[in-house]
Amino acid sequence: MTRGLGLRFALLTGMAIGLVALSALIQELQAASTAWIAGQGYWSRGQQDATAALSRYLARGDAEDLDDARQALQVPLGDLQARLALEQAEPDEEKARQG
């Protein structure tokens, strides 16, 4: 009887550890996907804001609209800088963080 109880305890403990590991994996995937979605939102917003500011600049010729476009392009250009830094033969992590 003791052997059967020990086996059951070991199986339950193993299942609990497995479920905790699965839960941790799911949380990591959720955090990564949330970060990716938020980054995509910032990138898209920067691109849209830059396009709108450039359209206003073309219509009115106001230098402030051109400055707004440059400011809005900081996120997409930063993303490009970070990606290029990571795609090098030896990735430059510091430059990627700056991007």
Gaussian input, Z-matrix of N, CA and C with variables (Angstrom, degrees):
# hf/3-21g

backbone

0 1
 N
 C     1     B1
 C     2     B2     1     A1
 N     3     B3     2     A2     1     D1
 C     4     B4     3     A3     2     D2
 C     5     B5     4     A4     3     D3
 N     6     B6     5     A5     4     D4
 C     7     B7     6     A6     5     D5
 C     8     B8     7     A7     6     D6
 N     9     B9     8     A8     7     D7
 C    10    B10     9     A9     8     D8
 C    11    B11    10    A10     9     D9
 N    12    B12    11    A11    10    D10
 C    13    B13    12    A12    11    D11
 C    14    B14    13    A13    12    D12
 N    15    B15    14    A14    13    D13
 C    16    B16    15    A15    14    D14
 C    17    B17    16    A16    15    D15
 N    18    B18    17    A17    16    D16
 C    19    B19    18    A18    17    D17
 C    20    B20    19    A19    18    D18
 N    21    B21    20    A20    19    D19
 C    22    B22    21    A21    20    D20
 C    23    B23    22    A22    21    D21
 N    24    B24    23    A23    22    D22
 C    25    B25    24    A24    23    D23
 C    26    B26    25    A25    24    D24
 N    27    B27    26    A26    25    D25
 C    28    B28    27    A27    26    D26
 C    29    B29    28    A28    27    D27
 N    30    B30    29    A29    28    D28
 C    31    B31    30    A30    29    D29
 C    32    B32    31    A31    30    D30
 N    33    B33    32    A32    31    D31
 C    34    B34    33    A33    32    D32
 C    35    B35    34    A34    33    D33
 N    36    B36    35    A35    34    D34
 C    37    B37    36    A36    35    D35
 C    38    B38    37    A37    36    D36
 N    39    B39    38    A38    37    D37
 C    40    B40    39    A39    38    D38
 C    41    B41    40    A40    39    D39
 N    42    B42    41    A41    40    D40
 C    43    B43    42    A42    41    D41
 C    44    B44    43    A43    42    D42
 N    45    B45    44    A44    43    D43
 C    46    B46    45    A45    44    D44
 C    47    B47    46    A46    45    D45
 N    48    B48    47    A47    46    D46
 C    49    B49    48    A48    47    D47
 C    50    B50    49    A49    48    D48
 N    51    B51    50    A50    49    D49
 C    52    B52    51    A51    50    D50
 C    53    B53    52    A52    51    D51
 N    54    B54    53    A53    52    D52
 C    55    B55    54    A54    53    D53
 C    56    B56    55    A55    54    D54
 N    57    B57    56    A56    55    D55
 C    58    B58    57    A57    56    D56
 C    59    B59    58    A58    57    D57
 N    60    B60    59    A59    58    D58
 C    61    B61    60    A60    59    D59
 C    62    B62    61    A61    60    D60
 N    63    B63    62    A62    61    D61
 C    64    B64    63    A63    62    D62
 C    65    B65    64    A64    63    D63
 N    66    B66    65    A65    64    D64
 C    67    B67    66    A66    65    D65
 C    68    B68    67    A67    66    D66
 N    69    B69    68    A68    67    D67
 C    70    B70    69    A69    68    D68
 C    71    B71    70    A70    69    D69
 N    72    B72    71    A71    70    D70
 C    73    B73    72    A72    71    D71
 C    74    B74    73    A73    72    D72
 N    75    B75    74    A74    73    D73
 C    76    B76    75    A75    74    D74
 C    77    B77    76    A76    75    D75
 N    78    B78    77    A77    76    D76
 C    79    B79    78    A78    77    D77
 C    80    B80    79    A79    78    D78
 N    81    B81    80    A80    79    D79
 C    82    B82    81    A81    80    D80
 C    83    B83    82    A82    81    D81
 N    84    B84    83    A83    82    D82
 C    85    B85    84    A84    83    D83
 C    86    B86    85    A85    84    D84
 N    87    B87    86    A86    85    D85
 C    88    B88    87    A87    86    D86
 C    89    B89    88    A88    87    D87
 N    90    B90    89    A89    88    D88
 C    91    B91    90    A90    89    D89
 C    92    B92    91    A91    90    D90
 N    93    B93    92    A92    91    D91
 C    94    B94    93    A93    92    D92
 C    95    B95    94    A94    93    D93
 N    96    B96    95    A95    94    D94
 C    97    B97    96    A96    95    D95
 C    98    B98    97    A97    96    D96
 N    99    B99    98    A98    97    D97
 C   100   B100    99    A99    98    D98
 C   101   B101   100   A100    99    D99
 N   102   B102   101   A101   100   D100
 C   103   B103   102   A102   101   D101
 C   104   B104   103   A103   102   D102
 N   105   B105   104   A104   103   D103
 C   106   B106   105   A105   104   D104
 C   107   B107   106   A106   105   D105
 N   108   B108   107   A107   106   D106
 C   109   B109   108   A108   107   D107
 C   110   B110   109   A109   108   D108
 N   111   B111   110   A110   109   D109
 C   112   B112   111   A111   110   D110
 C   113   B113   112   A112   111   D111
 N   114   B114   113   A113   112   D112
 C   115   B115   114   A114   113   D113
 C   116   B116   115   A115   114   D114
 N   117   B117   116   A116   115   D115
 C   118   B118   117   A117   116   D116
 C   119   B119   118   A118   117   D117
 N   120   B120   119   A119   118   D118
 C   121   B121   120   A120   119   D119
 C   122   B122   121   A121   120   D120
 N   123   B123   122   A122   121   D121
 C   124   B124   123   A123   122   D122
 C   125   B125   124   A124   123   D123
 N   126   B126   125   A125   124   D124
 C   127   B127   126   A126   125   D125
 C   128   B128   127   A127   126   D126
 N   129   B129   128   A128   127   D127
 C   130   B130   129   A129   128   D128
 C   131   B131   130   A130   129   D129
 N   132   B132   131   A131   130   D130
 C   133   B133   132   A132   131   D131
 C   134   B134   133   A133   132   D132
 N   135   B135   134   A134   133   D133
 C   136   B136   135   A135   134   D134
 C   137   B137   136   A136   135   D135
 N   138   B138   137   A137   136   D136
 C   139   B139   138   A138   137   D137
 C   140   B140   139   A139   138   D138
 N   141   B141   140   A140   139   D139
 C   142   B142   141   A141   140   D140
 C   143   B143   142   A142   141   D141
 N   144   B144   143   A143   142   D142
 C   145   B145   144   A144   143   D143
 C   146   B146   145   A145   144   D144
 N   147   B147   146   A146   145   D145
 C   148   B148   147   A147   146   D146
 C   149   B149   148   A148   147   D147
 N   150   B150   149   A149   148   D148
 C   151   B151   150   A150   149   D149
 C   152   B152   151   A151   150   D150
 N   153   B153   152   A152   151   D151
 C   154   B154   153   A153   152   D152
 C   155   B155   154   A154   153   D153
 N   156   B156   155   A155   154   D154
 C   157   B157   156   A156   155   D155
 C   158   B158   157   A157   156   D156
 N   159   B159   158   A158   157   D157
 C   160   B160   159   A159   158   D158
 C   161   B161   160   A160   159   D159
 N   162   B162   161   A161   160   D160
 C   163   B163   162   A162   161   D161
 C   164   B164   163   A163   162   D162
 N   165   B165   164   A164   163   D163
 C   166   B166   165   A165   164   D164
 C   167   B167   166   A166   165   D165
 N   168   B168   167   A167   166   D166
 C   169   B169   168   A168   167   D167
 C   170   B170   169   A169   168   D168
 N   171   B171   170   A170   169   D169
 C   172   B172   171   A171   170   D170
 C   173   B173   172   A172   171   D171
 N   174   B174   173   A173   172   D172
 C   175   B175   174   A174   173   D173
 C   176   B176   175   A175   174   D174
 N   177   B177   176   A176   175   D175
 C   178   B178   177   A177   176   D176
 C   179   B179   178   A178   177   D177
 N   180   B180   179   A179   178   D178
 C   181   B181   180   A180   179   D179
 C   182   B182   181   A181   180   D180
 N   183   B183   182   A182   181   D181
 C   184   B184   183   A183   182   D182
 C   185   B185   184   A184   183   D183
 N   186   B186   185   A185   184   D184
 C   187   B187   186   A186   185   D185
 C   188   B188   187   A187   186   D186
 N   189   B189   188   A188   187   D187
 C   190   B190   189   A189   188   D188
 C   191   B191   190   A190   189   D189
 N   192   B192   191   A191   190   D190
 C   193   B193   192   A192   191   D191
 C   194   B194   193   A193   192   D192
 N   195   B195   194   A194   193   D193
 C   196   B196   195   A195   194   D194
 C   197   B197   196   A196   195   D195
 N   198   B198   197   A197   196   D196
 C   199   B199   198   A198   197   D197
 C   200   B200   199   A199   198   D198
 N   201   B201   200   A200   199   D199
 C   202   B202   201   A201   200   D200
 C   203   B203   202   A202   201   D201
 N   204   B204   203   A203   202   D202
 C   205   B205   204   A204   203   D203
 C   206   B206   205   A205   204   D204
 N   207   B207   206   A206   205   D205
 C   208   B208   207   A207   206   D206
 C   209   B209   208   A208   207   D207
 N   210   B210   209   A209   208   D208
 C   211   B211   210   A210   209   D209
 C   212   B212   211   A211   210   D210
 N   213   B213   212   A212   211   D211
 C   214   B214   213   A213   212   D212
 C   215   B215   214   A214   213   D213
 N   216   B216   215   A215   214   D214
 C   217   B217   216   A216   215   D215
 C   218   B218   217   A217   216   D216
 N   219   B219   218   A218   217   D217
 C   220   B220   219   A219   218   D218
 C   221   B221   220   A220   219   D219
 N   222   B222   221   A221   220   D220
 C   223   B223   222   A222   221   D221
 C   224   B224   223   A223   222   D222
 N   225   B225   224   A224   223   D223
 C   226   B226   225   A225   224   D224
 C   227   B227   226   A226   225   D225
 N   228   B228   227   A227   226   D226
 C   229   B229   228   A228   227   D227
 C   230   B230   229   A229   228   D228
 N   231   B231   230   A230   229   D229
 C   232   B232   231   A231   230   D230
 C   233   B233   232   A232   231   D231
 N   234   B234   233   A233   232   D232
 C   235   B235   234   A234   233   D233
 C   236   B236   235   A235   234   D234
 N   237   B237   236   A236   235   D235
 C   238   B238   237   A237   236   D236
 C   239   B239   238   A238   237   D237
 N   240   B240   239   A239   238   D238
 C   241   B241   240   A240   239   D239
 C   242   B242   241   A241   240   D240
 N   243   B243   242   A242   241   D241
 C   244   B244   243   A243   242   D242
 C   245   B245   244   A244   243   D243
 N   246   B246   245   A245   244   D244
 C   247   B247   246   A246   245   D245
 C   248   B248   247   A247   246   D246
 N   249   B249   248   A248   247   D247
 C   250   B250   249   A249   248   D248
 C   251   B251   250   A250   249   D249
 N   252   B252   251   A251   250   D250
 C   253   B253   252   A252   251   D251
 C   254   B254   253   A253   252   D252
 N   255   B255   254   A254   253   D253
 C   256   B256   255   A255   254   D254
 C   257   B257   256   A256   255   D255
 N   258   B258   257   A257   256   D256
 C   259   B259   258   A258   257   D257
 C   260   B260   259   A259   258   D258
 N   261   B261   260   A260   259   D259
 C   262   B262   261   A261   260   D260
 C   263   B263   262   A262   261   D261
 N   264   B264   263   A263   262   D262
 C   265   B265   264   A264   263   D263
 C   266   B266   265   A265   264   D264
 N   267   B267   266   A266   265   D265
 C   268   B268   267   A267   266   D266
 C   269   B269   268   A268   267   D267
 N   270   B270   269   A269   268   D268
 C   271   B271   270   A270   269   D269
 C   272   B272   271   A271   270   D270
 N   273   B273   272   A272   271   D271
 C   274   B274   273   A273   272   D272
 C   275   B275   274   A274   273   D273
 N   276   B276   275   A275   274   D274
 C   277   B277   276   A276   275   D275
 C   278   B278   277   A277   276   D276
 N   279   B279   278   A278   277   D277
 C   280   B280   279   A279   278   D278
 C   281   B281   280   A280   279   D279
 N   282   B282   281   A281   280   D280
 C   283   B283   282   A282   281   D281
 C   284   B284   283   A283   282   D282
 N   285   B285   284   A284   283   D283
 C   286   B286   285   A285   284   D284
 C   287   B287   286   A286   285   D285
 N   288   B288   287   A287   286   D286
 C   289   B289   288   A288   287   D287
 C   290   B290   289   A289   288   D288
 N   291   B291   290   A290   289   D289
 C   292   B292   291   A291   290   D290
 C   293   B293   292   A292   291   D291
 N   294   B294   293   A293   292   D292
 C   295   B295   294   A294   293   D293
 C   296   B296   295   A295   294   D294

   B1=1.4476
   B2=1.5372
   B3=1.3069
   B4=1.4557
   B5=1.5147
   B6=1.3331
   B7=1.4645
   B8=1.5228
   B9=1.3177
   B10=1.4611
   B11=1.5187
   B12=1.3262
   B13=1.4516
   B14=1.5332
   B15=1.3226
   B16=1.4675
   B17=1.5221
   B18=1.3299
   B19=1.4683
   B20=1.5218
   B21=1.3231
   B22=1.4638
   B23=1.5264
   B24=1.3255
   B25=1.4629
   B26=1.5259
   B27=1.3272
   B28=1.4650
   B29=1.5291
   B30=1.3168
   B31=1.4634
   B32=1.5323
   B33=1.3228
   B34=1.4597
   B35=1.5248
   B36=1.3252
   B37=1.4594
   B38=1.5300
   B39=1.3139
   B40=1.4579
   B41=1.5172
   B42=1.3246
   B43=1.4634
   B44=1.5267
   B45=1.3240
   B46=1.4648
   B47=1.5217
   B48=1.3188
   B49=1.4630
   B50=1.5229
   B51=1.3219
   B52=1.4643
   B53=1.5213
   B54=1.3275
   B55=1.4628
   B56=1.5320
   B57=1.3269
   B58=1.4638
   B59=1.5257
   B60=1.3293
   B61=1.4662
   B62=1.5284
   B63=1.3199
   B64=1.4603
   B65=1.5273
   B66=1.3190
   B67=1.4578
   B68=1.5280
   B69=1.3279
   B70=1.4655
   B71=1.5276
   B72=1.3202
   B73=1.4660
   B74=1.5276
   B75=1.3112
   B76=1.4630
   B77=1.5301
   B78=1.3345
   B79=1.4603
   B80=1.5232
   B81=1.3183
   B82=1.4660
   B83=1.5247
   B84=1.3274
   B85=1.4618
   B86=1.5286
   B87=1.3186
   B88=1.4616
   B89=1.5226
   B90=1.3181
   B91=1.4671
   B92=1.5229
   B93=1.3349
   B94=1.4640
   B95=1.5221
   B96=1.3133
   B97=1.4652
   B98=1.5253
   B99=1.3261
   B100=1.4656
   B101=1.5219
   B102=1.3355
   B103=1.4670
   B104=1.5255
   B105=1.3206
   B106=1.4647
   B107=1.5270
   B108=1.3245
   B109=1.4649
   B110=1.5282
   B111=1.3308
   B112=1.4658
   B113=1.5291
   B114=1.3286
   B115=1.4647
   B116=1.5156
   B117=1.3157
   B118=1.4642
   B119=1.5231
   B120=1.3333
   B121=1.4600
   B122=1.5212
   B123=1.3391
   B124=1.4673
   B125=1.5224
   B126=1.3401
   B127=1.4612
   B128=1.5269
   B129=1.3228
   B130=1.4666
   B131=1.5267
   B132=1.3301
   B133=1.4633
   B134=1.5292
   B135=1.3290
   B136=1.4591
   B137=1.5156
   B138=1.3250
   B139=1.4628
   B140=1.5345
   B141=1.3133
   B142=1.4639
   B143=1.5273
   B144=1.3349
   B145=1.4655
   B146=1.5284
   B147=1.3287
   B148=1.4713
   B149=1.5207
   B150=1.3190
   B151=1.4645
   B152=1.5254
   B153=1.3249
   B154=1.4689
   B155=1.5289
   B156=1.3370
   B157=1.4655
   B158=1.5281
   B159=1.3293
   B160=1.4683
   B161=1.5205
   B162=1.3234
   B163=1.4719
   B164=1.5188
   B165=1.3479
   B166=1.4699
   B167=1.5260
   B168=1.3308
   B169=1.4634
   B170=1.5279
   B171=1.3485
   B172=1.4648
   B173=1.5237
   B174=1.3270
   B175=1.4662
   B176=1.5289
   B177=1.3324
   B178=1.4670
   B179=1.5255
   B180=1.3452
   B181=1.4635
   B182=1.5163
   B183=1.3160
   B184=1.4680
   B185=1.5375
   B186=1.3362
   B187=1.4668
   B188=1.5261
   B189=1.3179
   B190=1.4672
   B191=1.5322
   B192=1.3262
   B193=1.4718
   B194=1.5307
   B195=1.3277
   B196=1.4601
   B197=1.5297
   B198=1.3147
   B199=1.4704
   B200=1.5304
   B201=1.3417
   B202=1.4642
   B203=1.5237
   B204=1.3298
   B205=1.4593
   B206=1.5278
   B207=1.3292
   B208=1.4722
   B209=1.5296
   B210=1.3109
   B211=1.4631
   B212=1.5337
   B213=1.3213
   B214=1.4649
   B215=1.5244
   B216=1.3130
   B217=1.4725
   B218=1.5277
   B219=1.3205
   B220=1.4593
   B221=1.5304
   B222=1.3242
   B223=1.4693
   B224=1.5313
   B225=1.3435
   B226=1.4645
   B227=1.5388
   B228=1.3358
   B229=1.4629
   B230=1.5312
   B231=1.3226
   B232=1.4628
   B233=1.5135
   B234=1.3252
   B235=1.4607
   B236=1.5268
   B237=1.3132
   B238=1.4631
   B239=1.5299
   B240=1.3204
   B241=1.4632
   B242=1.5334
   B243=1.3191
   B244=1.4675
   B245=1.5307
   B246=1.3129
   B247=1.4684
   B248=1.5187
   B249=1.3343
   B250=1.4636
   B251=1.5242
   B252=1.3319
   B253=1.4675
   B254=1.5220
   B255=1.3206
   B256=1.4654
   B257=1.5248
   B258=1.3346
   B259=1.4641
   B260=1.5203
   B261=1.3152
   B262=1.4584
   B263=1.5315
   B264=1.3440
   B265=1.4636
   B266=1.5268
   B267=1.3418
   B268=1.4627
   B269=1.5310
   B270=1.3386
   B271=1.4652
   B272=1.5313
   B273=1.3127
   B274=1.4599
   B275=1.5307
   B276=1.3349
   B277=1.4543
   B278=1.5286
   B279=1.3204
   B280=1.4680
   B281=1.5317
   B282=1.3186
   B283=1.4713
   B284=1.5404
   B285=1.3344
   B286=1.4687
   B287=1.5236
   B288=1.3321
   B289=1.4588
   B290=1.5174
   B291=1.3315
   B292=1.4582
   B293=1.5256
   B294=1.3253
   B295=1.4634
   B296=1.4957
   A1=111.35
   A2=116.58
   A3=119.77
   A4=110.98
   A5=116.75
   A6=119.94
   A7=111.31
   A8=117.01
   A9=120.97
   A10=111.66
   A11=116.35
   A12=120.68
   A13=110.83
   A14=116.20
   A15=120.75
   A16=111.25
   A17=117.04
   A18=121.35
   A19=110.61
   A20=116.30
   A21=119.78
   A22=111.00
   A23=115.81
   A24=120.16
   A25=110.62
   A26=116.91
   A27=120.85
   A28=110.79
   A29=117.56
   A30=121.14
   A31=111.29
   A32=117.13
   A33=120.11
   A34=111.06
   A35=116.23
   A36=119.77
   A37=110.18
   A38=116.79
   A39=121.24
   A40=111.93
   A41=116.40
   A42=120.16
   A43=110.54
   A44=117.07
   A45=120.28
   A46=110.63
   A47=116.68
   A48=120.24
   A49=110.30
   A50=116.82
   A51=120.92
   A52=112.10
   A53=116.85
   A54=120.50
   A55=111.71
   A56=116.70
   A57=119.79
   A58=109.81
   A59=116.73
   A60=120.40
   A61=110.83
   A62=117.34
   A63=121.29
   A64=110.68
   A65=116.78
   A66=120.93
   A67=110.98
   A68=117.23
   A69=120.97
   A70=110.57
   A71=117.06
   A72=121.14
   A73=110.95
   A74=116.76
   A75=120.96
   A76=110.47
   A77=117.48
   A78=120.27
   A79=111.20
   A80=117.63
   A81=121.03
   A82=110.68
   A83=116.88
   A84=120.61
   A85=111.34
   A86=116.66
   A87=119.92
   A88=111.00
   A89=117.41
   A90=120.55
   A91=110.43
   A92=116.93
   A93=120.08
   A94=111.10
   A95=116.76
   A96=118.87
   A97=111.09
   A98=118.09
   A99=120.96
   A100=110.44
   A101=116.86
   A102=120.84
   A103=110.43
   A104=117.49
   A105=121.15
   A106=110.39
   A107=116.39
   A108=120.46
   A109=110.36
   A110=117.29
   A111=120.31
   A112=110.38
   A113=117.14
   A114=120.75
   A115=112.05
   A116=116.09
   A117=119.87
   A118=110.87
   A119=116.05
   A120=119.88
   A121=111.79
   A122=116.67
   A123=120.24
   A124=111.10
   A125=115.81
   A126=120.56
   A127=110.25
   A128=116.20
   A129=120.42
   A130=111.35
   A131=115.91
   A132=119.53
   A133=110.34
   A134=117.26
   A135=120.15
   A136=112.04
   A137=115.84
   A138=120.12
   A139=110.89
   A140=117.03
   A141=120.59
   A142=111.94
   A143=115.96
   A144=119.39
   A145=111.09
   A146=116.67
   A147=120.16
   A148=110.61
   A149=117.10
   A150=120.80
   A151=111.10
   A152=116.49
   A153=119.87
   A154=110.92
   A155=116.83
   A156=119.96
   A157=111.10
   A158=116.87
   A159=119.56
   A160=111.34
   A161=117.00
   A162=120.13
   A163=110.68
   A164=116.06
   A165=119.41
   A166=110.76
   A167=115.99
   A168=119.62
   A169=110.82
   A170=116.39
   A171=119.91
   A172=111.79
   A173=115.83
   A174=119.52
   A175=112.32
   A176=117.46
   A177=120.30
   A178=114.13
   A179=116.44
   A180=119.40
   A181=113.52
   A182=117.36
   A183=121.70
   A184=109.41
   A185=116.37
   A186=121.00
   A187=111.68
   A188=118.00
   A189=121.18
   A190=110.80
   A191=116.90
   A192=120.21
   A193=110.65
   A194=116.74
   A195=120.19
   A196=110.39
   A197=117.46
   A198=121.18
   A199=110.82
   A200=116.64
   A201=120.49
   A202=110.81
   A203=117.22
   A204=121.13
   A205=110.53
   A206=116.26
   A207=119.65
   A208=110.70
   A209=116.65
   A210=120.77
   A211=110.74
   A212=116.80
   A213=120.88
   A214=111.59
   A215=117.56
   A216=120.74
   A217=113.14
   A218=118.53
   A219=120.70
   A220=111.86
   A221=118.23
   A222=120.73
   A223=111.20
   A224=120.31
   A225=118.75
   A226=113.02
   A227=117.12
   A228=119.34
   A229=111.43
   A230=116.95
   A231=120.60
   A232=111.41
   A233=116.02
   A234=120.88
   A235=110.40
   A236=116.71
   A237=121.34
   A238=110.27
   A239=116.87
   A240=120.94
   A241=110.67
   A242=117.07
   A243=120.85
   A244=111.15
   A245=117.17
   A246=120.35
   A247=110.94
   A248=117.03
   A249=120.02
   A250=111.29
   A251=116.86
   A252=120.11
   A253=111.17
   A254=117.35
   A255=120.48
   A256=113.22
   A257=117.45
   A258=120.65
   A259=113.00
   A260=118.36
   A261=121.11
   A262=109.61
   A263=115.43
   A264=119.73
   A265=110.48
   A266=116.18
   A267=121.22
   A268=107.15
   A269=117.74
   A270=120.49
   A271=111.97
   A272=115.79
   A273=122.64
   A274=107.54
   A275=115.97
   A276=120.64
   A277=112.67
   A278=117.40
   A279=119.69
   A280=110.44
   A281=116.51
   A282=120.38
   A283=110.09
   A284=116.16
   A285=119.97
   A286=110.44
   A287=117.92
   A288=120.51
   A289=112.10
   A290=116.36
   A291=119.95
   A292=110.23
   A293=116.07
   A294=120.31
   A295=111.55
   D1=-37.04
   D2=-179.10
   D3=-66.56
   D4=-37.22
   D5=179.45
   D6=-64.49
   D7=-42.06
   D8=177.89
   D9=-64.07
   D10=-38.15
   D11=178.48
   D12=-67.64
   D13=-41.20
   D14=178.26
   D15=-64.11
   D16=-39.67
   D17=178.51
   D18=-65.45
   D19=-42.49
   D20=178.14
   D21=-63.31
   D22=-42.75
   D23=178.59
   D24=-61.64
   D25=-43.03
   D26=179.30
   D27=-63.89
   D28=-42.00
   D29=178.59
   D30=-64.71
   D31=-43.76
   D32=179.20
   D33=-65.45
   D34=-39.56
   D35=178.33
   D36=-65.06
   D37=-43.76
   D38=177.91
   D39=-61.47
   D40=-41.73
   D41=178.39
   D42=-65.15
   D43=-40.83
   D44=179.73
   D45=-63.62
   D46=-43.67
   D47=178.47
   D48=-63.85
   D49=-41.84
   D50=177.95
   D51=-62.19
   D52=-41.15
   D53=179.50
   D54=-68.42
   D55=-36.69
   D56=176.21
   D57=-64.55
   D58=-43.48
   D59=178.46
   D60=-63.32
   D61=-41.94
   D62=177.89
   D63=-63.31
   D64=-41.68
   D65=178.12
   D66=-62.69
   D67=-42.01
   D68=178.59
   D69=-63.95
   D70=-40.78
   D71=177.88
   D72=-62.59
   D73=-43.56
   D74=179.74
   D75=-63.79
   D76=-41.11
   D77=178.36
   D78=-64.13
   D79=-39.78
   D80=177.75
   D81=-63.54
   D82=-42.42
   D83=178.39
   D84=-64.55
   D85=-40.20
   D86=178.33
   D87=-65.60
   D88=-42.08
   D89=179.70
   D90=-65.34
   D91=-41.53
   D92=179.78
   D93=-65.72
   D94=-43.28
   D95=-179.60
   D96=-68.52
   D97=-35.81
   D98=176.61
   D99=-63.53
   D100=-43.89
   D101=178.74
   D102=-63.32
   D103=-41.57
   D104=179.95
   D105=-64.13
   D106=-44.91
   D107=-179.16
   D108=-64.58
   D109=-42.43
   D110=178.51
   D111=-63.43
   D112=-42.07
   D113=177.88
   D114=-62.38
   D115=-41.66
   D116=176.86
   D117=-62.14
   D118=-38.21
   D119=178.61
   D120=-64.04
   D121=-44.58
   D122=177.86
   D123=-62.59
   D124=-42.59
   D125=-178.89
   D126=-63.63
   D127=-47.41
   D128=-179.65
   D129=-63.87
   D130=-41.11
   D131=179.80
   D132=-63.59
   D133=-41.90
   D134=178.08
   D135=-62.30
   D136=-41.44
   D137=179.30
   D138=-66.30
   D139=-43.98
   D140=179.27
   D141=-65.18
   D142=-42.62
   D143=179.05
   D144=-64.35
   D145=-39.08
   D146=178.45
   D147=-65.03
   D148=-42.29
   D149=178.78
   D150=-63.14
   D151=-43.27
   D152=179.39
   D153=-65.06
   D154=-42.18
   D155=-179.93
   D156=-66.08
   D157=-39.08
   D158=177.50
   D159=-66.32
   D160=-37.13
   D161=176.51
   D162=-63.19
   D163=-42.51
   D164=177.10
   D165=-64.24
   D166=-39.28
   D167=179.94
   D168=-63.43
   D169=-41.72
   D170=178.42
   D171=-65.27
   D172=-35.28
   D173=-178.21
   D174=-77.23
   D175=-38.87
   D176=-172.72
   D177=-110.44
   D178=-25.61
   D179=-178.36
   D180=75.09
   D181=18.40
   D182=-179.11
   D183=-81.32
   D184=126.35
   D185=-177.85
   D186=-63.79
   D187=-25.82
   D188=178.38
   D189=-64.01
   D190=-35.89
   D191=177.37
   D192=-65.55
   D193=-37.24
   D194=177.39
   D195=-66.14
   D196=-39.63
   D197=175.84
   D198=-63.41
   D199=-39.83
   D200=177.05
   D201=-62.10
   D202=-40.25
   D203=178.98
   D204=-64.18
   D205=-43.29
   D206=178.61
   D207=-62.15
   D208=-41.35
   D209=179.21
   D210=-64.71
   D211=-42.22
   D212=-178.81
   D213=-67.59
   D214=-28.43
   D215=-179.61
   D216=-78.06
   D217=-5.16
   D218=-178.13
   D219=-61.91
   D220=-39.07
   D221=-178.89
   D222=-69.51
   D223=-52.13
   D224=178.72
   D225=-61.71
   D226=-37.55
   D227=179.34
   D228=-71.61
   D229=-34.05
   D230=174.86
   D231=-64.58
   D232=-39.11
   D233=176.46
   D234=-62.41
   D235=-42.75
   D236=178.46
   D237=-62.47
   D238=-45.05
   D239=179.49
   D240=-60.75
   D241=-44.03
   D242=179.57
   D243=-64.57
   D244=-42.74
   D245=-179.37
   D246=-64.29
   D247=-43.69
   D248=179.42
   D249=-65.02
   D250=-35.74
   D251=178.18
   D252=-65.73
   D253=-34.32
   D254=-179.14
   D255=-83.00
   D256=-19.88
   D257=-178.31
   D258=-87.94
   D259=-0.56
   D260=179.11
   D261=-70.29
   D262=164.62
   D263=177.77
   D264=-57.23
   D265=-41.60
   D266=172.76
   D267=-115.89
   D268=102.50
   D269=-175.93
   D270=-57.40
   D271=136.39
   D272=178.43
   D273=-101.17
   D274=94.86
   D275=-174.89
   D276=-67.00
   D277=-34.83
   D278=-179.62
   D279=-65.94
   D280=-43.18
   D281=178.26
   D282=-65.69
   D283=-36.07
   D284=178.28
   D285=-65.40
   D286=-40.73
   D287=177.07
   D288=-63.85
   D289=-37.71
   D290=178.02
   D291=-64.62
   D292=-37.70
   D293=179.14
   D294=-65.02

